[in-house]
Amino acid sequence: MTHYRQDIEAIAREAGALVMDYFARRITFEYKGEVDLVTEADRASEKLIVERLRARWPEHGIVAEEGTRSDPGADYRWYVDPLDGTTNFAHGYPVFCISIALVRNATPTSEKDEQLEAGVLYDPTRDEMFAAERGQGATLNGKPIHVSPTKNLAESILGTGFPSHKRHHNPNVHFYHQITLRSHGVRRAGSAALDLANVACGRYDGFWEFNLNPWDTAAGVLLVREAGGRVTRFDGSPFRLDSREVLATNGLIHQELMTNFEEIFAGRGLEELPSPTEYAKTRS
């Protein structure tokens, strides 16, 4: 199976070089929704990746973020995020990546039919290539990576994210607040794919997010699993690409995080936010 990893690493590097050329020129962007961005770089990267995948594996289906859909009934399907972290990219913040993953028999009806086979995440700003194949482990620039050994939430650093669209309809700010108080800190980098890669290589001890898409998660989930971590839904039920929520950890803090999530969803034991008006009074 190593031919998948080698070929998609080459495709990801080519796409990475392309988006870095756009990044250097600080190109303009447009909105595809209320606040969702798309740039020339997203479209050009997707076009390049899709062309390379079709040339190499014409029998495979493809689902990509910016609209490419082909042969949904194929035995193998590629999930492509041509530029994860578009908002960062558009504002000149160098945290973004290319994500490509291969899934076998990705049908929505049966968990056993959904098998992550191979995936890469390429961060062109740091020249970091994360790669994994089922049963073969995970690597960063060719060297094996593993999840962290942290055993409790209080000593953990975690990542999360917020949607660019209709943030006020998303409850994650409550989870961000509560988990920040119960951990060593929570980071919000703006790229779910890189957040998952950071769990895989031990930079984060865990990551969670609401309302993600398959192209956001496919490669990163495989990385975490192959690096020895655990990925589920918030309640511990099996993660699927259509789950729309992801909880990924080193495995050691997974149960503790799930317990905290259960408490937060139930509204139990919540720490109140300090009042800004009362705080202002103490400054005078």
Secondary structure, DSSP 8 states (H G I E B T S, - for coil): -HHHHHHHHHHHHHHHHHHHHHHHHT--EEESSSS-EEEHHHHHHHHHHHHHHHHH-TTSEEEETTS-EE-TTSSEEEEEEEEETHHHHHTT----EEEEEEEES--SS-GGG-EEEEEEEEETTTTEEEEEETTS-EEETTEE-------SGGG-EEEE---SS-GGG-THHHHHHHHHHHSSEEE--S-HHHHHHHHHTTS-SEEEEES--HHHHHHHHHHHHHTT-EEE-TTS-B--TT-SEEEEE-SSSHHHHHHHHHHHHHT-S------HHHHHHHH-
